[in-house]
Amino acid sequence: MQRTAIAHPEGFTFLSWGGVGVGVLEERLDGPLLKYFLSPREQVFLDQMVLPQRQPEWLRGRHVCKQVVRELLGPECLARQVEVLPDPQGVPQLHLQAGFGSLEVSLSHARALSVVAVTAEGRVGVDVESVAPVEERLWHFFLTPAERTRCEQEPELALKLWVLKEALYKAVRPPRHVPLRHLVPELGEGVLRLDPPYERELSFTFLTLRNHLLAVVRS
């Protein structure tokens, strides 16, 4: 993944990879983000649907998403012309003013970072986690027996598979809930393949940033 824009003063960094724009926003300790960038519909959703304790995270996600869209489409695309609202299943969807085309979006949050991936080509999934060992008691939630055996020899692989499968799930978007351990990617050089019923080939990349591991998957 290549960095294509310098870090902005408010802690936002833009990166680009394979037709995907990725924005990373560091949590600020100087008070909540202003709400000036919200559209009227987003403001209503925030006030009526988002729990108070989740509002700072929700705002950071929308803020970084709009920043990424502006990096991709240009500064003439104003923040309030970009809406990020959930579909009936709760998956974030990008709504742009007429004339700006169509974009796919994926969001992820860790304690200190909010990350958004946006693309005009296919679907995209992103996940971010702090770089730390994944407790073995959690392995059975997302690893197959063969993967667990491999992680016993390479413990650092557990975190990579966890982050990758979370991003993969968002990119694949199964029509019904599927446990992460049922997604068994065959890893190649920046490419992963899935067995039936998904049977597709996707691109992926990892990035370590500020003691966090990011995975981005694009179909």
Secondary structure, DSSP 8 states (H G I E B T S, - for coil): -EE-S---TTSEEEEEETTEEEEEEE--SSS---STT--HHHHHHHHHHS-GGGHHHHHHHHHHHHHHHHHHH-TTS-GGGEEEEE-TTS-EEEEE-TTS---EEEEEE-SSEEEEEEESSS-EEEEEEESS---GGGHHHH--HHHHHHHHH-THHHHHHHHHHHHHHHHH--SS---GGG---EE-SSEEE--TTT--EEEEEEEEETTEEEEEEE-
